[in-house]
Amino acid sequence: MIVGEMIVIGLGVWFGLGGLVALIFLDFGVSRIDEAAKGASFLFRPMIFLGCTILWPAVLFRWFSGDKINEQNEES
């Protein structure tokens, strides 16, 4: 039972931290990383919430690395 309890507690901590990171990222960070997210529909953020929750270490790494995707080049 101790191993099972440790797994359940570990998953609870993982998803708790992930939910917190996802809420903060979806509010402040997603439009800084992806220019296309600025004009996305209102369903976009709830759709990516679960992925951000599960993959929160990768989300934090990408957010703090400063790399952007879908960046608009202003070259003429």
Sequence and secondary structure as in RCSB ss.txt:
>XXXX:A:sequence
MIVGEMIVIGLGVWFGLGGLVALIFLDFGVSRIDEAAKGASFLFRPMIFLGCTILWPAVLFRWFSGDKINEQNEE
S
>XXXX:A:secstr
 HHHHHHHHHHHHHHHHHHHHHHHIIIIIHHHHBGGGGG  TTHHHHHHHHHHHTHHHHHHHHHH   BS     
 
